[in-house]
Amino acid sequence: MPKPGEYSFTWLNSTRVIFGNGRLADLKAVVDGVAGSDSRVFLVTGRHSLRARGVLQRIVGEIGLSRVSLFDDTPPFPSPEAVDDALAKCRESGADVVVAVGGGSALDLAKVVAILTPHKGTALDYANRKRSIRGRGLPFVAAPTTSGSSSEVTSGAALWDMVGKRSLGISSPLMFPTVAVVDPQLTMSMSKRLAAASGMDAFTSAFESYWSLESQPLTDAINLRVIADYAVNLERSCLQGDLDSRTACSFAATMSGIAYSNSHPNVCHAVGSPLTLFWGAEHGQAVGVTLSSFLKWNAPAIAHKLPALLRALGVEDLDAGAARIEQIMSRCGLKTKISALGVGPDDMDTLLDNIRWERTAVLPRPIEREDARALLEQLF
């Protein structure tokens, strides 16, 4: 670890975080505070869950039916076209503020809608860098219903072209949500599978952020806490689903996003992208399946930081650390081999060709194509 006199870093996260059980009750006051008590609200949700639980009706009732325009058609992997559909409806509504209550897909879609409403062009224009974000969008309030995407505190949004087999993204410092209302009670309806996959996303991001060349003292401290919290609570959150473990995972997910806004996810996410696009793996499953392998790969380059990481994971050595990650995944019902995701030896070139190689530039131990091939072949 560097000495305090050697610290040098730049930190950015502008989202105000309101955290705690029952804090969804603050949503109306938050909306009124950022946009006014007469503001028109564009509310983005998923397709079924909130309505089935009665949460959607409560939110609309508290804000006021006459103020709300609802978009509840968020797909699991939002495409640029889905964003454009929502964007057109937001503009038509004359909204003053965008609110999203849902999982990572709803938050990401709404985040792009909020920033692009005052801008010209399509979502694809910005994802393809044909246009750039020039100014602020509408205020954006995010309330997550899962504990893993961390989109409530990050400045980027993931978009997907499932037909063209491309993962896209739009990011800007101007895209940080204005306010995140994180109420762990919203996560209580998560299935075991959703708790596992979403939690594994943030758990993996914390490791990637910790070993990254972008890491800094603040991100290291946060990521160690995230890793420790998930190491203790992710299995409970999946298997028991009690409020204490769900609260701990909600906290860890939000903290993970704050850290990785400054030290970004990298190689596990780089490999995870084609696993989702070509083999349909859930995002958290896709990024988590290589975590133990890439921990071992990067370990020699972070020898000075490894003891703290292993302590956070609750183990004494690297092999035990890799085994503990795989144990958590297996107990949560996640796969630890790419062969279990449908990838075969004949698919290796397709996988390697579509890795997001640019994301690997921040690895402390550089990895080349043949290195990745050898590592991934061990996961058959």
KEKE-3310 file (N, C-alpha, C; in steps of 0.2 Angstrom, whole numbers, plus 5000, padded with zeros to 4 digits):
npx = (5004:5002:5011:5004:5009:5011:4999:4989:4976:4960:4944:4927:4910:4894:4881:4868:4864:4851:4848:4841:4830:4813:4814:4809:4798:4802:4802:4793:4795:4809:4808:4800:4809:4820:4814:4802:4786:4775:4780:4781:4782:4791:4790:4799:4799:4800:4792:4782:4784:4783:4770:4763:4766:4760:4767:4770:4757:4757:4767:4764:4752:4756:4765:4756:4743:4740:4752:4761:4768:4769:4781:4782:4788:4801:4814:4823:4836:4840:4839:4846:4835:4824:4827:4825:4811:4806:4811:4805:4792:4794:4798:4786:4778:4781:4790:4797:4806:4815:4811:4816:4811:4817:4826:4843:4841:4830:4835:4846:4840:4832:4841:4848:4837:4835:4846:4846:4835:4834:4843:4848:4845:4848:4848:4857:4866:4873:4879:4887:4896:4894:4887:4890:4887:4882:4877:4868:4855:4838:4833:4837:4831:4834:4829:4833:4828:4835:4850:4864:4867:4871:4868:4862:4871:4880:4889:4886:4878:4872:4869:4861:4864:4856:4854:4864:4874:4881:4888:4884:4887:4883:4891:4894:4900:4890:4879:4877:4865:4854:4849:4849:4838:4839:4831:4832:4821:4814:4821:4816:4808:4816:4820:4829:4838:4839:4844:4856:4863:4862:4869:4882:4887:4890:4899:4909:4913:4919:4931:4937:4939:4947:4959:4963:4973:4968:4965:4963:4967:4954:4945:4950:4948:4934:4930:4936:4927:4915:4918:4920:4907:4899:4905:4901:4887:4880:4877:4867:4858:4853:4849:4841:4836:4833:4829:4840:4852:4849:4848:4862:4868:4862:4868:4881:4881:4878:4889:4899:4896:4899:4913:4917:4914:4925:4936:4937:4926:4933:4942:4934:4921:4924:4925:4913:4904:4903:4899:4886:4880:4881:4879:4869:4870:4865:4869:4876:4880:4888:4899:4904:4909:4922:4929:4937:4947:4953:4957:4967:4976:4979:4985:4999:5003:4998:5003:5006:4994:4987:4985:4976:4965:4962:4960:4948:4939:4939:4949:4964:4974:4979:4974:4964:4956:4951:4944:4934:4927:4921:4914:4904:4897:4893:4884:4875:4869:4874:4885:4901:4909:4913:4909:4897:4889:4886:4897:4908:4924:4926:4920:4929:4937:4927:4922:4935:4937:4927:4928:4929:4942:4947:4944:4953:4965:4968:4973:4984:4992:4996:4986:4987:4979:4982:4985:4973:4966:4972:4969:4954:4952:4954:4942:4933)
npy = (4994:5012:5025:5038:5050:5048:5047:5051:5056:5058:5061:5057:5058:5062:5059:5061:5050:5042:5031:5016:5005:5007:5019:5022:5029:5042:5046:5055:5067:5069:5070:5081:5090:5091:5095:5102:5104:5104:5097:5088:5070:5058:5041:5027:5009:4991:4978:4970:4967:4977:4982:4970:4968:4979:4990:5000:5006:5012:5021:5030:5035:5042:5052:5058:5055:5063:5069:5060:5051:5036:5024:5007:4997:4992:4982:4967:4968:4982:4990:5002:5006:5004:5013:5025:5024:5026:5038:5046:5046:5052:5065:5069:5069:5080:5080:5085:5079:5063:5048:5032:5016:5001:4987:4985:4986:4995:5006:5010:5012:5023:5032:5036:5041:5052:5060:5062:5069:5083:5084:5082:5069:5051:5037:5028:5036:5042:5031:5026:5036:5046:5058:5069:5071:5087:5095:5096:5085:5080:5081:5066:5053:5038:5022:5008:4990:4979:4971:4974:4980:4993:5004:5015:5024:5027:5034:5029:5019:5004:4997:4986:4977:4965:4958:4962:4958:4966:4975:4990:5007:5022:5035:5048:5061:5069:5061:5055:5050:5061:5059:5045:5034:5022:5008:4994:4986:4985:4975:4963:4955:4949:4935:4919:4917:4930:4937:4931:4933:4947:4951:4945:4952:4965:4961:4955:4966:4974:4967:4968:4982:4984:4977:4985:4996:5009:5010:5017:5025:5028:5020:5007:5005:5006:4995:4984:4983:4981:4968:4960:4962:4955:4943:4938:4939:4936:4923:4920:4930:4925:4911:4912:4925:4935:4950:4956:4951:4955:4969:4971:4967:4976:4988:4985:4984:4997:5004:4998:5003:5016:5016:5009:5019:5027:5018:5007:4992:4978:4966:4954:4959:4962:4949:4944:4951:4945:4932:4935:4940:4930:4918:4920:4921:4927:4943:4945:4932:4930:4939:4934:4921:4920:4926:4920:4914:4926:4932:4925:4926:4940:4941:4940:4953:4962:4959:4967:4971:4960:4953:4961:4960:4946:4944:4951:4943:4932:4922:4913:4911:4912:4902:4897:4908:4909:4897:4899:4910:4902:4893:4901:4905:4893:4888:4898:4894:4897:4895:4889:4886:4889:4880:4876:4886:4884:4885:4879:4870:4872:4885:4894:4904:4913:4918:4924:4933:4942:4948:4962:4970:4982:4985:4979:4986:4992:4982:4976:4966:4963:4955:4944:4938:4924:4921:4923:4913:4901:4903:4903:4891:4882:4883:4874)
npz = (5000:4996:5005:5015:5011:4998:4991:4978:4969:4959:4963:4960:4962:4961:4966:4977:4991:4998:5010:5017:5026:5022:5016:5004:5006:5006:4993:4986:4992:4989:4975:4973:4979:4970:4958:4960:4967:4958:4948:4933:4931:4924:4925:4926:4925:4928:4919:4926:4941:4951:4949:4952:4966:4971:4974:4964:4962:4974:4974:4963:4968:4979:4973:4964:4953:4942:4939:4934:4921:4915:4910:4908:4901:4900:4893:4897:4893:4888:4873:4861:4853:4861:4871:4863:4861:4874:4876:4867:4872:4884:4881:4874:4885:4892:4903:4919:4927:4928:4935:4941:4946:4949:4942:4936:4922:4920:4927:4920:4907:4910:4914:4903:4895:4903:4902:4888:4884:4883:4872:4855:4842:4842:4853:4849:4841:4851:4858:4848:4847:4838:4841:4855:4873:4878:4888:4903:4908:4911:4929:4938:4947:4956:4961:4966:4964:4965:4971:4965:4951:4953:4947:4952:4957:4947:4932:4920:4907:4902:4886:4874:4859:4853:4842:4833:4840:4849:4863:4870:4876:4886:4893:4904:4915:4918:4919:4931:4943:4951:4963:4973:4980:4991:4996:5005:5007:4995:4989:4993:4986:4977:4968:4972:4961:4955:4965:4967:4954:4952:4964:4962:4951:4957:4967:4959:4952:4962:4965:4953:4952:4963:4959:4949:4938:4940:4953:4969:4985:4991:4984:4986:5000:5000:4992:4998:5009:5002:4997:5009:5014:5005:5005:5017:5016:5004:5001:5011:5007:4995:4998:5010:5011:5020:5029:5034:5028:5015:5016:5019:5007:4998:5003:5000:4986:4982:4987:4980:4967:4969:4971:4959:4950:4949:4948:4937:4932:4923:4916:4919:4916:4903:4896:4900:4892:4878:4882:4887:4875:4865:4871:4879:4893:4909:4916:4928:4931:4919:4921:4933:4931:4927:4938:4949:4942:4935:4947:4952:4941:4941:4954:4956:4952:4961:4974:4985:4989:4991:5004:5011:5003:5004:5017:5018:5011:5019:5020:5020:5010:4992:4984:4992:4992:4979:4979:4988:4982:4971:4979:4985:4973:4968:4979:4978:4966:4954:4939:4938:4927:4910:4901:4906:4903:4890:4881:4870:4866:4852:4851:4855:4848:4844:4856:4860:4850:4853:4865:4875:4873:4875:4888:4896:4897:4909:4918:4930:4927:4912:4899:4885:4870:4868:4881:4887:4881:4886:4899:4899:4893:4904:4910:4905)
capx = (5000:5006:5011:5000:5012:5012:4993:4987:4970:4955:4938:4920:4903:4890:4874:4866:4862:4847:4849:4838:4823:4807:4816:4805:4793:4805:4803:4789:4799:4815:4806:4798:4815:4824:4810:4796:4780:4771:4784:4779:4786:4792:4792:4801:4799:4800:4785:4777:4785:4781:4763:4760:4767:4756:4772:4769:4751:4758:4772:4760:4747:4760:4767:4750:4742:4740:4759:4765:4768:4772:4784:4783:4790:4808:4816:4829:4843:4838:4842:4845:4828:4820:4828:4822:4804:4805:4814:4800:4787:4796:4797:4779:4775:4784:4792:4802:4811:4814:4811:4816:4811:4817:4832:4848:4839:4826:4839:4850:4836:4830:4847:4849:4832:4835:4852:4845:4828:4836:4848:4845:4848:4845:4853:4863:4871:4878:4882:4892:4900:4893:4886:4892:4883:4885:4875:4864:4848:4833:4835:4836:4830:4835:4827:4835:4825:4840:4856:4870:4869:4874:4867:4859:4876:4885:4888:4885:4872:4873:4864:4863:4861:4856:4854:4870:4879:4886:4886:4885:4887:4884:4893:4896:4900:4883:4874:4876:4859:4854:4847:4848:4834:4840:4827:4833:4814:4812:4824:4814:4804:4820:4821:4836:4842:4840:4849:4863:4865:4864:4874:4888:4889:4893:4904:4914:4915:4923:4937:4940:4940:4953:4966:4964:4978:4965:4963:4966:4965:4947:4941:4952:4944:4927:4930:4937:4921:4910:4920:4918:4900:4896:4907:4897:4879:4877:4874:4861:4853:4850:4846:4837:4832:4831:4830:4847:4856:4847:4851:4869:4869:4860:4873:4887:4880:4878:4896:4903:4895:4903:4920:4919:4914:4932:4941:4931:4926:4938:4942:4928:4916:4926:4924:4906:4900:4901:4895:4879:4878:4882:4877:4863:4871:4864:4875:4880:4883:4893:4905:4906:4911:4929:4932:4942:4953:4957:4960:4974:4980:4981:4987:5006:5004:4995:5006:5006:4987:4983:4983:4970:4959:4961:4956:4941:4936:4939:4953:4971:4979:4975:4970:4957:4951:4948:4939:4929:4922:4918:4909:4899:4894:4889:4879:4870:4866:4878:4890:4908:4913:4910:4906:4891:4885:4885:4903:4913:4931:4925:4918:4934:4938:4921:4923:4940:4936:4922:4930:4930:4949:4949:4943:4959:4970:4969:4975:4990:4996:4993:4984:4986:4974:4984:4985:4966:4964:4974:4965:4947:4951:4953:4935:4928)
capy = (5000:5018:5029:5043:5055:5046:5047:5056:5054:5062:5057:5059:5055:5068:5057:5061:5044:5041:5024:5013:5002:5011:5026:5024:5034:5049:5048:5061:5073:5069:5072:5088:5094:5092:5097:5106:5101:5103:5095:5082:5065:5052:5036:5021:5003:4985:4976:4967:4966:4983:4982:4964:4969:4985:4996:5005:5010:5017:5027:5034:5038:5047:5057:5061:5052:5068:5071:5054:5048:5029:5019:5001:4992:4991:4975:4964:4970:4988:4992:5009:5007:5004:5020:5030:5024:5029:5045:5050:5047:5057:5072:5070:5070:5087:5079:5089:5075:5056:5043:5025:5011:4994:4984:4989:4988:5001:5012:5012:5015:5029:5037:5038:5045:5059:5064:5064:5072:5090:5083:5080:5063:5045:5034:5025:5041:5043:5025:5026:5042:5051:5064:5069:5075:5093:5098:5092:5082:5081:5078:5059:5050:5031:5018:5001:4985:4973:4974:4972:4984:4999:5010:5021:5029:5028:5039:5026:5015:4998:4996:4980:4976:4958:4956:4963:4955:4971:4978:4997:5010:5029:5038:5055:5064:5073:5056:5053:5051:5067:5056:5038:5031:5014:5005:4987:4982:4984:4969:4957:4951:4946:4927:4917:4918:4937:4939:4928:4936:4954:4952:4943:4958:4970:4957:4955:4973:4976:4964:4971:4989:4984:4976:4989:5001:5015:5010:5023:5023:5028:5014:5001:5005:5004:4988:4979:4983:4977:4961:4957:4961:4950:4936:4935:4940:4934:4916:4921:4934:4920:4905:4913:4930:4938:4957:4959:4950:4959:4976:4971:4967:4983:4993:4983:4986:5005:5006:4995:5008:5022:5014:5008:5025:5030:5013:5004:4985:4977:4960:4950:4962:4961:4942:4943:4953:4940:4927:4937:4941:4924:4912:4922:4921:4933:4948:4943:4925:4930:4942:4931:4915:4920:4930:4916:4913:4932:4934:4921:4929:4947:4941:4942:4960:4965:4956:4971:4972:4954:4951:4964:4957:4939:4945:4953:4937:4928:4916:4914:4911:4913:4896:4897:4913:4906:4891:4903:4913:4897:4890:4906:4905:4886:4888:4902:4892:4900:4891:4891:4884:4892:4875:4875:4891:4882:4887:4873:4871:4875:4892:4898:4910:4917:4921:4928:4939:4947:4951:4969:4970:4989:4986:4975:4990:4994:4977:4977:4961:4963:4949:4944:4934:4917:4920:4922:4907:4896:4903:4901:4883:4879:4883:4869)
capz = (5000:4996:5011:5014:5007:4991:4989:4973:4965:4958:4965:4957:4963:4963:4968:4984:4992:5004:5011:5023:5025:5022:5014:4998:5008:5005:4986:4984:4994:4984:4968:4974:4981:4964:4952:4962:4969:4953:4942:4929:4932:4919:4929:4922:4929:4924:4916:4930:4948:4955:4949:4956:4973:4974:4975:4958:4964:4980:4971:4959:4972:4983:4969:4962:4947:4937:4938:4932:4915:4916:4905:4911:4896:4900:4892:4901:4890:4884:4866:4859:4850:4867:4874:4859:4862:4880:4875:4863:4877:4889:4878:4873:4892:4895:4910:4922:4931:4927:4941:4939:4951:4946:4942:4932:4915:4921:4929:4914:4902:4912:4915:4896:4894:4907:4899:4881:4883:4880:4867:4848:4840:4844:4858:4845:4839:4857:4859:4843:4847:4832:4845:4862:4877:4879:4894:4908:4906:4917:4935:4938:4954:4955:4967:4964:4967:4965:4974:4961:4946:4956:4942:4955:4959:4942:4927:4913:4906:4897:4881:4870:4852:4854:4835:4830:4845:4852:4869:4869:4882:4885:4899:4905:4922:4918:4920:4938:4946:4955:4970:4974:4985:4991:5001:5004:5007:4988:4986:4997:4982:4972:4968:4973:4955:4954:4971:4965:4948:4953:4969:4959:4947:4961:4970:4954:4951:4968:4964:4947:4954:4968:4956:4943:4939:4941:4960:4973:4992:4993:4981:4989:5006:4999:4989:5003:5013:4998:4996:5015:5015:5000:5007:5022:5016:4997:5001:5015:5003:4990:5001:5016:5009:5026:5028:5036:5022:5009:5017:5018:5000:4995:5005:4996:4979:4981:4988:4974:4961:4970:4970:4952:4946:4949:4946:4933:4930:4918:4912:4920:4912:4895:4894:4901:4887:4873:4886:4887:4868:4861:4874:4883:4900:4913:4916:4934:4929:4914:4923:4939:4930:4927:4943:4952:4937:4935:4953:4951:4935:4943:4960:4957:4951:4967:4980:4991:4991:4991:5010:5013:4999:5006:5024:5017:5008:5025:5019:5022:5004:4986:4982:4997:4990:4973:4980:4992:4977:4968:4983:4985:4967:4968:4984:4975:4960:4948:4936:4938:4921:4904:4898:4909:4900:4883:4877:4869:4863:4845:4851:4858:4844:4844:4862:4860:4845:4855:4871:4875:4874:4878:4895:4899:4897:4916:4922:4933:4924:4905:4896:4878:4867:4870:4888:4889:4878:4890:4905:4898:4892:4910:4913:4902)
cpx = (5004:5006:5007:5003:5013:5005:4992:4982:4965:4948:4931:4915:4898:4883:4873:4862:4858:4846:4845:4831:4818:4808:4812:4800:4795:4804:4799:4793:4805:4813:4804:4804:4819:4820:4804:4790:4775:4774:4780:4784:4786:4794:4793:4802:4800:4793:4780:4778:4782:4773:4760:4761:4763:4761:4771:4763:4753:4762:4768:4755:4750:4762:4761:4749:4742:4747:4763:4763:4772:4775:4786:4785:4797:4810:4822:4835:4841:4842:4842:4838:4823:4820:4824:4814:4802:4806:4808:4794:4788:4796:4790:4775:4776:4787:4797:4808:4809:4815:4811:4816:4811:4824:4837:4846:4835:4830:4843:4846:4834:4835:4848:4844:4833:4841:4850:4839:4830:4840:4844:4848:4845:4850:4859:4868:4876:4882:4888:4897:4899:4890:4889:4888:4886:4883:4871:4857:4843:4836:4833:4836:4830:4833:4828:4830:4829:4846:4863:4872:4873:4873:4864:4864:4882:4884:4887:4879:4874:4867:4866:4860:4862:4856:4861:4876:4884:4883:4889:4885:4887:4886:4895:4896:4893:4878:4873:4869:4859:4853:4846:4844:4835:4837:4828:4826:4812:4815:4821:4810:4809:4820:4828:4840:4844:4845:4856:4866:4867:4869:4881:4891:4893:4899:4910:4917:4920:4930:4941:4943:4947:4959:4967:4970:4975:4963:4966:4964:4958:4943:4944:4948:4937:4926:4931:4931:4916:4912:4918:4911:4897:4898:4903:4889:4876:4874:4867:4856:4849:4846:4840:4832:4829:4833:4837:4852:4855:4849:4858:4871:4867:4865:4879:4887:4881:4885:4900:4902:4899:4910:4921:4918:4921:4937:4937:4932:4930:4937:4937:4922:4917:4924:4916:4902:4898:4897:4887:4876:4877:4879:4871:4864:4869:4870:4879:4884:4889:4899:4908:4910:4919:4933:4937:4948:4957:4959:4967:4978:4983:4985:4995:5008:5002:4997:5005:4999:4983:4981:4977:4964:4957:4957:4949:4937:4935:4943:4960:4976:4975:4971:4963:4953:4948:4942:4933:4924:4918:4912:4903:4894:4889:4883:4873:4866:4869:4883:4897:4913:4909:4907:4899:4886:4884:4891:4907:4919:4930:4923:4923:4936:4933:4921:4929:4940:4931:4923:4931:4937:4951:4949:4949:4965:4973:4972:4982:4995:4993:4992:4984:4981:4976:4984:4978:4963:4965:4970:4958:4947:4951:4946:4930:4927)
cpy = (5006:5021:5035:5049:5054:5046:5053:5053:5059:5058:5060:5055:5060:5066:5058:5054:5044:5033:5022:5010:5007:5018:5027:5029:5041:5051:5054:5067:5074:5072:5080:5093:5096:5095:5101:5102:5100:5100:5089:5076:5060:5046:5029:5015:4997:4984:4974:4967:4971:4983:4976:4965:4975:4991:5001:5009:5015:5023:5032:5038:5043:5053:5061:5058:5057:5071:5066:5052:5041:5026:5013:4995:4991:4984:4973:4967:4976:4990:4999:5011:5008:5011:5025:5030:5027:5037:5049:5051:5052:5064:5074:5072:5077:5086:5084:5085:5067:5052:5036:5021:5004:4992:4988:4991:4994:5007:5014:5015:5022:5034:5040:5043:5052:5063:5067:5068:5079:5090:5081:5073:5057:5042:5031:5030:5042:5037:5024:5032:5047:5058:5063:5073:5081:5097:5094:5090:5084:5078:5070:5056:5042:5027:5011:4996:4979:4976:4971:4977:4990:5005:5016:5026:5030:5032:5036:5021:5010:4997:4990:4980:4968:4955:4956:4961:4960:4974:4985:5001:5018:5031:5045:5057:5067:5068:5053:5055:5057:5064:5049:5036:5024:5012:4998:4983:4981:4978:4963:4953:4948:4938:4926:4918:4925:4939:4937:4932:4943:4955:4950:4948:4963:4967:4957:4961:4976:4973:4967:4978:4989:4982:4981:4994:5008:5015:5015:5021:5023:5022:5008:5000:5003:4997:4983:4978:4979:4970:4957:4957:4956:4943:4933:4935:4937:4928:4917:4925:4929:4915:4907:4920:4935:4946:4959:4957:4954:4966:4976:4971:4973:4988:4992:4985:4993:5007:5004:5000:5014:5021:5013:5014:5028:5025:5007:4996:4984:4970:4955:4952:4961:4955:4941:4945:4948:4934:4928:4937:4935:4918:4914:4921:4928:4937:4946:4937:4926:4934:4938:4924:4915:4924:4926:4916:4920:4935:4931:4924:4936:4947:4943:4950:4964:4962:4960:4972:4966:4952:4954:4961:4950:4939:4947:4947:4932:4922:4918:4914:4912:4908:4895:4902:4912:4901:4894:4906:4907:4893:4894:4905:4898:4886:4892:4900:4894:4895:4894:4889:4887:4887:4874:4881:4889:4883:4880:4874:4874:4882:4897:4905:4915:4921:4926:4934:4944:4950:4958:4971:4977:4990:4983:4980:4992:4988:4978:4972:4960:4956:4949:4939:4926:4916:4919:4916:4901:4897:4901:4894:4879:4879:4879:4864)
cpz = (5000:5003:5010:5010:5000:4987:4983:4969:4964:4959:4962:4959:4965:4965:4975:4986:4999:5005:5018:5022:5027:5019:5007:5000:5007:4997:4984:4986:4990:4978:4968:4975:4975:4958:4954:4963:4964:4947:4939:4929:4927:4923:4925:4927:4924:4922:4921:4938:4952:4955:4953:4963:4976:4975:4970:4960:4970:4978:4968:4963:4977:4979:4966:4955:4941:4935:4934:4925:4916:4910:4909:4906:4895:4899:4896:4899:4885:4878:4865:4856:4856:4871:4870:4860:4868:4880:4872:4868:4882:4887:4877:4880:4895:4902:4912:4926:4929:4933:4938:4946:4948:4946:4938:4925:4916:4923:4923:4908:4904:4913:4908:4894:4897:4904:4892:4880:4880:4874:4860:4847:4844:4850:4855:4843:4845:4859:4854:4842:4841:4835:4852:4866:4879:4885:4898:4905:4911:4923:4935:4945:4953:4961:4965:4968:4967:4969:4970:4955:4948:4951:4946:4957:4953:4936:4920:4913:4901:4892:4877:4864:4851:4847:4832:4834:4847:4859:4869:4876:4881:4892:4899:4912:4923:4919:4927:4940:4951:4962:4969:4980:4986:4997:5001:5004:5000:4985:4989:4992:4977:4973:4970:4967:4954:4959:4969:4959:4949:4958:4966:4954:4951:4964:4965:4953:4956:4967:4958:4948:4959:4964:4951:4944:4940:4949:4964:4981:4994:4990:4984:4996:5005:4996:4994:5008:5009:4998:5003:5016:5011:5002:5012:5021:5009:4998:5005:5011:4998:4993:5006:5014:5014:5025:5029:5031:5016:5010:5017:5011:4996:4997:5001:4989:4978:4982:4982:4968:4963:4969:4962:4947:4945:4947:4943:4932:4924:4915:4913:4916:4904:4893:4895:4895:4881:4876:4886:4879:4864:4864:4879:4891:4904:4915:4922:4934:4924:4916:4929:4937:4929:4933:4947:4948:4936:4941:4953:4946:4938:4950:4961:4956:4957:4974:4986:4994:4993:4999:5013:5010:5002:5013:5023:5015:5014:5024:5020:5016:4998:4984:4986:4994:4984:4974:4984:4987:4973:4972:4984:4979:4967:4973:4982:4969:4954:4946:4937:4932:4915:4900:4900:4906:4892:4879:4877:4866:4856:4845:4854:4854:4844:4850:4862:4856:4848:4862:4871:4877:4877:4885:4899:4900:4904:4921:4924:4930:4917:4903:4889:4876:4869:4877:4890:4886:4883:4897:4904:4897:4899:4913:4909:4906)
residu = (MET:PRO:LYS:PRO:GLY:GLU:TYR:SER:PHE:THR:TRP:LEU:ASN:SER:THR:ARG:VAL:ILE:PHE:GLY:ASN:GLY:ARG:LEU:ALA:ASP:LEU:LYS:ALA:VAL:VAL:ASP:GLY:VAL:ALA:GLY:SER:ASP:SER:ARG:VAL:PHE:LEU:VAL:THR:GLY:ARG:HIS:SER:LEU:ARG:ALA:ARG:GLY:VAL:LEU:GLN:ARG:ILE:VAL:GLY:GLU:ILE:GLY:LEU:SER:ARG:VAL:SER:LEU:PHE:ASP:ASP:THR:PRO:PRO:PHE:PRO:SER:PRO:GLU:ALA:VAL:ASP:ASP:ALA:LEU:ALA:LYS:CYS:ARG:GLU:SER:GLY:ALA:ASP:VAL:VAL:VAL:ALA:VAL:GLY:GLY:GLY:SER:ALA:LEU:ASP:LEU:ALA:LYS:VAL:VAL:ALA:ILE:LEU:THR:PRO:HIS:LYS:GLY:THR:ALA:LEU:ASP:TYR:ALA:ASN:ARG:LYS:ARG:SER:ILE:ARG:GLY:ARG:GLY:LEU:PRO:PHE:VAL:ALA:ALA:PRO:THR:THR:SER:GLY:SER:SER:SER:GLU:VAL:THR:SER:GLY:ALA:ALA:LEU:TRP:ASP:MET:VAL:GLY:LYS:ARG:SER:LEU:GLY:ILE:SER:SER:PRO:LEU:MET:PHE:PRO:THR:VAL:ALA:VAL:VAL:ASP:PRO:GLN:LEU:THR:MET:SER:MET:SER:LYS:ARG:LEU:ALA:ALA:ALA:SER:GLY:MET:ASP:ALA:PHE:THR:SER:ALA:PHE:GLU:SER:TYR:TRP:SER:LEU:GLU:SER:GLN:PRO:LEU:THR:ASP:ALA:ILE:ASN:LEU:ARG:VAL:ILE:ALA:ASP:TYR:ALA:VAL:ASN:LEU:GLU:ARG:SER:CYS:LEU:GLN:GLY:ASP:LEU:ASP:SER:ARG:THR:ALA:CYS:SER:PHE:ALA:ALA:THR:MET:SER:GLY:ILE:ALA:TYR:SER:ASN:SER:HIS:PRO:ASN:VAL:CYS:HIS:ALA:VAL:GLY:SER:PRO:LEU:THR:LEU:PHE:TRP:GLY:ALA:GLU:HIS:GLY:GLN:ALA:VAL:GLY:VAL:THR:LEU:SER:SER:PHE:LEU:LYS:TRP:ASN:ALA:PRO:ALA:ILE:ALA:HIS:LYS:LEU:PRO:ALA:LEU:LEU:ARG:ALA:LEU:GLY:VAL:GLU:ASP:LEU:ASP:ALA:GLY:ALA:ALA:ARG:ILE:GLU:GLN:ILE:MET:SER:ARG:CYS:GLY:LEU:LYS:THR:LYS:ILE:SER:ALA:LEU:GLY:VAL:GLY:PRO:ASP:ASP:MET:ASP:THR:LEU:LEU:ASP:ASN:ILE:ARG:TRP:GLU:ARG:THR:ALA:VAL:LEU:PRO:ARG:PRO:ILE:GLU:ARG:GLU:ASP:ALA:ARG:ALA:LEU:LEU:GLU:GLN:LEU:PHE)
# end
